[in-house]
Amino acid sequence: MQKDILIVEDDMKIRKLLRLYLEKEGYSVMEAQNGEEAREMFQQDEPCFVITDLMMPKFSGEQLCRWIRHEQKSDIPIMMLTAKITESERIAGLQMGADDYIIKPFSPQEVVVRVNTILKRMANRCSKISYRGLMIKTQSCEVKYNGVDIALTQHEFKLLHFLMKHPNQILSREQILNELYPNDERSVIDRTVDVHVGKLREKIEVSCQTPSFFQTVRGMGYRFVAY
């Protein structure tokens, strides 16, 4: 499952350095150079983790943290970057919703380790899978492409979730049927899978004009093309 991290930092060198180390670890990284840009990206992409500088023009890291917690009502992990901070300031930041602080200058490898640790401890905070702009949230059953909602039926959602949980893997029709109808709740045939995949293509690829996500592998099944 690919996890998205939003880095909010007005120093481009710091953003690029963190991005390099996080992408090596397998994370998908987005960059914002100020808090206002971060708000727009947050609403569109709903990242699983935010790393933000404290002191930024227009909209500070503290304001961004309060906005995420109170206006967006999100409890995703937030890590703050700061050059200098007192104990009282750190306590105030933690009370407003920050999960961790990193003091500049810092080791980028330490940031990666802390991110890994926080995400392991708070794995339930991010219940989404995202590839190439297509995002699925398992707890709320939401599906979006570049921030636009896509309405799916129960079985279409289950199929999309199953495919996205196994990116770039060929899944047979039998595997898909067992996932959609685990208790043989109704009489189904292989053609049922083809119909569901056709509906996903119509609602996602055609209606939203997305790249091709659903590949038919002749004689074998289907594959979700993640990248």
N, C-alpha and C positions, 0 to 999 in steps of 0.2 A: 504494500500500500504506500503510495507516494505521499509524502507530507510536504505542504507548502509553508515556507517561512518568509515573512515580510521583514526586510531590513529597512529601518527608517533612520537615515543618517545624512547630514548635509555635507560630510566629508567623503568625497567620491573614493578616495584611496582606501578608507576604512570599509566602505560598502563593498568594493571589489575584492578586498582581502577576505572579508567574512564570506562573501559569496563563493570564492574559490574553495575555501576549506569546507563549507557546508555542502557544496555540490559534490565534492570528492566523497563525502559521507553518504551521498545518495538522496539528499534533499532537493526539492524544487524551490528555487529562490526568486523572490521578487524584490525590487528595489524602489524606494521612495526617497526623495531628497529633502522632504519636509513633511510636517504633520498634515497639512491640507491635502497633499498628494496621497499620503498614506490613507486618509479617510476614504477617498475615492476608490483606491485599490482594495481596501478592506471590504467595502460594500459590494464590490463587483466579484472579488475572488474568495472572500472568507478564508483567510489563511489559518493554519493550525497553530502558528506560533508567531509572535511579534518580538523583534529585537529593535529597540528604539533608543536613540540618543535623548538625553534629557533637555539640553539646551539647543533649541532650534528656533529660527525665525518664524513668525506668523502663528504657529501652533506648536506648543512645546510637547515634549514627551509626556509630561505629567498631564497636560490637557488631553492628549491622545489616549492615555491610560484611562482617565475618567470617562472619556467618550465611549471607549470600547466597553467598559464595565457597566455604565449607567444608561447610556442611550442605546447602545447595541445589545445590551444585556448578554454579553458574551463572557464566558469564563475561560477562554483559551489562555495558555501561558504567555506571560509578558516578561521580557528581560530588558532591563534598562542599562544603558551605557552612560557613564559619567566620568568626567575628569577628576572631580573632587566632590566628596559628600560627607556630611557630618552624620553622627549616629541618629540625631533627631530627624534629619532629612530622610535618612534611609527608612526609619520607622514610619514616617509619614507616607513615603512611597509605597511601602508594603501594605499599609492600611488602606490606601486608595486602590490597591489591586495588583501591584507588581509582584511577580513570583521570585525574581532574583535580580541582583545587581552585579555589574562587571565594572571595575574601576580601570580607567585609562591611565597609562598604556596597558594593554592586556595581551595575553597570548591567544591567538586565534584558535589554537588547538584546545585551550581550556574552555573557550566558548562552545566549541563543538561538544566536548565532554559534558558540559553543564546542560546543553540543549538535549543531548541524548538522555541524560539522567532525569531531567524534568519531564520529558515526553514519556518515558517508561513509567514514571510515577503517576502521571496524569493522562494516561492513554485514553481514558474514556471521555476526555474533554474534546477530542477531535474524532468525530464519527463520520468523516467524509473521505471520499476517494476522488481524486481529480487528475485528469489527463487532458492536455491540449484544449483547455477551456471548458471541457465537459466535467461537471461536478455532481456527485451524488452524495446526499446526506442520509445515512442509514437510520438514524434515530427519528428524524422528522419526515422521512420519505420524500425529501425534496430532490428535484433534478433541475439543474440549470446549465445553460450554455452561455458563456461570457456574461453571466449575471441575469440572463433571461429565463424565466420559469418555463419548464416543459411539463405538461400534464400527462401522466402515464397511468394505466390501469395497474392493479395489484400484481398481475402476472408479468406485465411488461417491466415493472419496477424490479421484481425479483430476478428476472432474466438479465436486465442491465447490470444489477448488482453482482450477480454471479459471474458475468463476463468480465466486469471491471476488477473483480477480486483476483482474476487470473489473466492479467494483461499479456497479450502476445502468445497465449497458449491456445492450442486447438482443443476445443471441447466438443465431444461427440453429442449427437442428438439424444442418445440414451442418458448421458451424464446430465444434460440440461433437463430432460424430462424428469429424472429422479430428483433434481433440485426443485423444480417447479411443483411437482406432484409427488411428494415423498411417500404418501400413504395410499397411492393409487386411488385418490379421492374421486376420480372420474375416469372414464374410458378415454384414453388419449392415444394418439398415433404420432409418428415422426413428423407428419405434416403440420401438427400443431406448433412445433418449434419454428418451422419455416414461416408460419403466419405471424407469430410473435416477433420474429426478427424483422419481417417485412414491415410491421407496424412501427418498430423502433426506427428503422431506416426512414420511414415516412415522417414520423414526428420529430426526429432529430436531424438527420442528414438533409432531408428535403426541405422541411418547413423552416429550419434554422440555418440552412445553407452552410452546414459544417463540413469539415473534411470527412473522408470515409473512415468510419470507426468499425464497421461490422463487415468482416471478410468471410465469404463462403469458401471453404476448403473442400473441393469436390471429393465426394466419397468418404469424408472424414467428419466434417462438422463445421463449426464456426470459430472465428478468432476475433477478439477485440484488439484492434490496432491502437496501442497506447502511444507509440512514438515511432 
